[in-house]
Amino acid sequence: MTEAKGRVLIIAGSDSGGGAGIQADIKTVTALGGYAMTAITAVTVQNTLGVTGVHAIPPDVVRAQIEAVQSDLGADAWKIGMLGSAAHVRVVEASYRWTVETFGSAPPMILDPVMIAKGGAALLSDDAVAVIRDELTPCAALITPNAPEAERLTGLEVRDLDGQKRAADMLVNRLGAWCALVKGGHIEGDRVRDVLLTGDGMRVFESPRIDTKATHGTGCTLASAIAAYVAQGLEIEPAVERGRDYLMQAIRAAPGFGQGHQPLGHGWTVKAKF
């Protein structure tokens, strides 16, 4: 890897409410000192109460965005969020392969396999799950599924810490990801446990569960924070550790906007002075 400059290419969908997706990603990368660039895969119509519309960007336009950014500005990490369809997944995989063929290497990919919105709306077609599993996961420096996403990718039950560990092992040792972070926010309990598997072994991160309505975009925010740190030269494990710390504080700093699943306080690192 060349000298890290903090450039993150974010490939994901737009959230009109600003709490998740591209908007949360840009806020996070910027708040952590990185430089955010985007390739938008879909425009969603949503707020804190839910998603009422999803409008996909044509796959060839997604690919053109990726290659325009990569060929000029370059990137130190890719963060993948909502892709929506199998065609969009294949475009990202083809663009990653094009980057390797054109430049001799590609940046580390942080893959957040977004499948369902916080309010329950499906954001990934059924046929796309298999394509993410078989074609995109082997490209990932880190894949960051929550428990339901890990179940769909691996076919394993992920209802407790042992299930998280088994899923992480399958994602790395059978499905080909370099590293896996199986998140435990959807698993009941007073404490949240996230399982990280890297080439150095397995680590369990643990923190108290925060009683809050501000949970919209937590997955997007964590993956983007990790990508921001990786783009600035950190290895995966310390990037995950710092990314979790950033996320916890962003939850605590939530502004309280909206009537449903509320957004986070992404800008807590830079308090404005008026």
C-alpha positions as CSV (number, residue, x, y, z in Angstrom):
1,M,0.0,0.0,0.0
2,T,1.3,3.5,-0.9
3,E,1.3,6.3,1.6
4,A,-2.1,6.5,3.2
5,K,-3.8,9.8,2.6
6,G,-7.2,9.2,4.1
7,R,-9.2,8.9,0.9
8,V,-12.3,6.8,1.2
9,L,-14.5,5.8,-1.8
10,I,-18.0,5.1,-0.5
11,I,-20.2,3.0,-2.7
12,A,-23.7,3.1,-1.2
13,G,-27.3,4.4,-1.3
14,S,-28.5,7.9,-0.4
15,D,-30.7,8.4,2.7
16,S,-32.8,11.5,2.4
17,G,-33.1,11.7,6.2
18,G,-29.3,11.9,6.6
19,G,-29.0,9.3,9.3
20,A,-27.6,6.4,7.3
21,G,-26.2,5.6,3.9
22,I,-24.0,8.0,1.9
23,Q,-24.9,10.9,4.2
24,A,-23.8,9.1,7.4
25,D,-20.7,7.8,5.6
26,I,-19.6,11.2,4.5
27,K,-20.2,12.7,7.9
28,T,-18.2,10.0,9.6
29,V,-15.2,10.0,7.3
30,T,-15.0,13.8,7.5
31,A,-15.4,13.9,11.3
32,L,-12.5,11.4,11.5
33,G,-10.2,13.5,9.3
34,G,-10.5,11.6,6.1
35,Y,-11.6,12.6,2.6
36,A,-14.9,11.1,1.4
37,M,-15.8,10.4,-2.2
38,T,-18.9,8.6,-3.5
39,A,-20.5,6.3,-6.0
40,I,-24.3,6.4,-5.3
41,T,-26.1,3.1,-6.0
42,A,-29.7,4.2,-5.1
43,V,-31.8,7.1,-4.0
44,T,-34.0,6.1,-1.1
45,V,-37.0,8.1,0.2
46,Q,-36.8,7.8,3.9
47,N,-36.8,9.4,7.3
48,T,-36.6,8.1,10.9
49,L,-40.0,6.4,10.5
50,G,-38.9,4.2,7.6
51,V,-38.3,3.8,3.9
52,T,-41.1,4.6,1.5
53,G,-39.2,4.4,-1.8
54,V,-36.0,3.0,-3.4
55,H,-34.9,4.2,-6.8
56,A,-31.8,2.3,-8.1
57,I,-29.1,4.1,-10.1
58,P,-28.3,2.2,-13.4
59,P,-25.4,-0.2,-12.8
60,D,-23.3,1.3,-15.6
61,V,-23.6,4.7,-14.0
62,V,-22.4,3.3,-10.7
63,R,-19.4,1.8,-12.4
64,A,-18.7,5.1,-14.2
65,Q,-18.7,6.9,-10.8
66,I,-16.3,4.4,-9.3
67,E,-13.9,4.5,-12.2
68,A,-14.0,8.3,-12.5
69,V,-13.0,8.7,-8.9
70,Q,-10.4,5.9,-8.8
71,S,-8.7,7.0,-12.0
72,D,-8.2,10.6,-10.9
73,L,-8.4,11.1,-7.1
74,G,-7.4,7.6,-6.1
75,A,-8.5,5.9,-2.9
76,D,-6.9,4.5,0.2
77,A,-10.0,2.4,1.2
78,W,-13.3,1.4,-0.3
79,K,-16.4,1.3,1.9
80,I,-19.3,-0.7,0.5
81,G,-22.8,-0.2,1.8
82,M,-26.2,-0.7,0.2
83,L,-26.0,-2.3,-3.3
84,G,-29.6,-3.4,-3.8
85,S,-29.4,-5.8,-6.7
86,A,-27.2,-8.6,-8.0
87,A,-26.3,-6.4,-11.0
88,H,-25.0,-3.7,-8.6
89,V,-22.9,-6.2,-6.7
90,R,-21.4,-7.5,-9.9
91,V,-20.5,-4.0,-11.0
92,V,-18.6,-3.3,-7.8
93,E,-16.7,-6.6,-8.1
94,A,-15.9,-5.8,-11.8
95,S,-14.8,-2.3,-10.8
96,Y,-12.6,-3.7,-8.1
97,R,-11.0,-6.1,-10.5
98,W,-10.6,-3.3,-13.1
99,T,-8.8,-1.3,-10.4
100,V,-6.3,-4.2,-9.7
101,E,-5.7,-4.7,-13.5
102,T,-5.3,-1.0,-14.2
103,F,-3.2,0.1,-11.2
104,G,-1.6,-3.1,-10.0
105,S,-3.5,-3.2,-6.7
106,A,-6.7,-2.1,-5.1
107,P,-7.4,-0.4,-1.8
108,P,-8.7,-2.4,1.2
109,M,-12.4,-3.0,0.9
110,I,-14.6,-2.6,4.0
111,L,-17.8,-4.4,3.1
112,D,-21.0,-3.7,5.0
113,P,-23.6,-6.1,3.5
114,V,-26.6,-3.9,4.0
115,M,-29.8,-6.0,3.7
116,I,-32.6,-4.5,5.8
117,A,-33.3,-0.9,6.9
118,K,-33.7,-0.2,10.6
119,G,-37.4,0.1,10.0
120,G,-37.6,-3.3,8.4
121,A,-37.6,-2.4,4.6
122,A,-35.6,-4.8,2.4
123,L,-32.6,-3.1,0.8
124,L,-31.1,-6.1,-1.0
125,S,-32.7,-8.5,-3.3
126,D,-32.6,-12.2,-2.5
127,D,-30.5,-13.1,-5.5
128,A,-27.9,-10.4,-4.6
129,V,-27.2,-12.2,-1.2
130,A,-25.6,-15.1,-3.0
131,V,-23.5,-12.8,-5.2
132,I,-22.2,-10.9,-2.2
133,R,-21.3,-14.1,-0.6
134,D,-19.7,-15.8,-3.5
135,E,-18.2,-12.9,-5.5
136,L,-17.7,-9.9,-3.3
137,T,-16.8,-11.4,0.1
138,P,-13.5,-12.8,-1.2
139,C,-12.5,-9.2,-2.1
140,A,-13.2,-7.8,1.3
141,A,-10.4,-6.8,3.7
142,L,-13.2,-6.8,6.3
143,I,-16.8,-7.7,6.2
144,T,-19.1,-6.3,8.9
145,P,-22.5,-8.1,9.0
146,N,-24.9,-7.8,11.9
147,A,-26.4,-11.1,13.3
148,P,-29.3,-11.4,10.8
149,E,-27.0,-10.6,7.8
150,A,-24.4,-13.1,9.0
151,E,-27.1,-15.7,9.2
152,R,-28.2,-15.1,5.6
153,L,-24.6,-15.1,4.3
154,T,-23.5,-18.3,6.2
155,G,-26.7,-20.2,6.7
156,L,-25.7,-20.6,10.4
157,E,-27.8,-19.5,13.4
158,V,-26.4,-16.4,15.0
159,R,-28.3,-15.9,18.2
160,D,-25.4,-15.8,20.8
161,L,-21.6,-15.3,21.1
162,D,-20.9,-18.9,19.9
163,G,-23.0,-18.3,16.8
164,Q,-21.1,-15.1,16.1
165,K,-17.8,-16.9,16.4
166,R,-18.9,-19.7,14.0
167,A,-20.2,-17.2,11.5
168,A,-16.9,-15.2,11.6
169,D,-15.0,-18.4,11.1
170,M,-17.1,-19.3,8.0
171,L,-16.8,-15.9,6.5
172,V,-13.0,-15.9,6.7
173,N,-12.0,-19.6,6.3
174,R,-14.7,-20.8,3.9
175,L,-16.1,-17.7,2.1
176,G,-12.8,-16.0,1.7
177,A,-13.0,-12.6,3.5
178,W,-9.6,-11.5,4.9
179,C,-11.2,-10.5,8.2
180,A,-14.8,-10.5,9.6
181,L,-16.6,-8.5,12.3
182,V,-19.8,-10.1,13.3
183,K,-21.8,-7.5,15.2
184,G,-24.0,-8.3,18.2
185,G,-26.3,-5.4,18.4
186,H,-29.3,-7.5,17.4
187,I,-28.6,-10.1,20.0
188,E,-30.5,-9.6,23.3
189,G,-28.6,-8.7,26.4
190,D,-27.4,-5.9,28.6
191,R,-24.0,-5.9,26.8
192,V,-23.2,-5.8,23.1
193,R,-20.5,-8.1,21.8
194,D,-18.8,-7.8,18.4
195,V,-16.6,-10.7,17.2
196,L,-13.5,-9.8,15.1
197,L,-11.6,-12.6,13.3
198,T,-8.3,-11.6,11.6
199,G,-5.2,-13.5,10.6
200,D,-3.9,-12.9,14.2
201,G,-6.8,-14.7,15.8
202,M,-10.2,-13.8,17.3
203,R,-11.1,-10.9,19.6
204,V,-14.4,-10.1,21.3
205,F,-15.2,-6.4,21.8
206,E,-17.7,-5.8,24.6
207,S,-19.5,-2.7,25.7
208,P,-22.7,-1.8,27.7
209,R,-25.8,-1.5,25.7
210,I,-27.0,2.1,25.4
211,D,-30.7,2.6,26.0
212,T,-31.5,5.0,23.2
213,K,-33.7,5.6,20.2
214,A,-30.7,6.8,18.3
215,T,-29.8,3.6,16.3
216,H,-30.4,4.7,12.7
217,G,-27.3,4.3,10.7
218,T,-25.1,2.6,13.3
219,G,-23.9,-0.1,10.9
220,C,-23.1,2.4,8.2
221,T,-21.3,4.6,10.7
222,L,-19.2,1.9,12.2
223,A,-18.1,0.5,8.8
224,S,-17.3,4.1,7.6
225,A,-15.3,4.8,10.7
226,I,-13.3,1.7,10.2
227,A,-12.7,2.6,6.6
228,A,-11.6,6.1,7.6
229,Y,-9.0,4.8,10.0
230,V,-7.8,2.1,7.5
231,A,-7.5,4.8,4.8
232,Q,-5.2,6.7,7.2
233,G,-2.9,3.8,7.7
234,L,-4.3,1.7,10.6
235,E,-4.4,-2.0,10.6
236,I,-7.9,-3.7,10.8
237,E,-7.9,-4.5,14.6
238,P,-7.0,-1.0,15.9
239,A,-9.3,0.5,13.2
240,V,-12.2,-1.6,14.6
241,E,-11.4,-0.6,18.1
242,R,-11.3,3.1,17.4
243,G,-14.3,2.8,15.1
244,R,-16.4,1.3,17.9
245,D,-15.3,4.1,20.2
246,Y,-16.3,6.7,17.7
247,L,-19.7,5.0,17.2
248,M,-20.5,4.8,20.9
249,Q,-19.8,8.5,21.4
250,A,-21.8,9.4,18.3
251,I,-24.8,7.5,19.8
252,R,-24.4,9.4,23.1
253,A,-24.2,12.7,21.2
254,A,-27.4,12.1,19.2
255,P,-29.3,15.3,18.5
256,G,-32.8,13.7,19.1
257,F,-34.2,14.4,15.7
258,G,-37.2,12.5,14.3
259,Q,-40.0,10.4,15.8
260,G,-38.6,7.0,14.9
261,H,-35.2,5.4,14.8
262,Q,-33.2,8.6,15.4
263,P,-29.8,9.6,13.8
264,L,-26.5,9.8,15.5
265,G,-24.3,12.8,16.4
266,H,-21.7,12.2,13.8
267,G,-20.0,15.6,14.4
268,W,-19.1,15.1,18.0
269,T,-15.4,15.3,17.2
270,V,-15.8,18.9,15.9
271,K,-18.1,21.0,18.1
272,A,-19.2,24.2,16.3
273,K,-18.8,27.5,18.0
274,F,-21.4,30.2,17.4
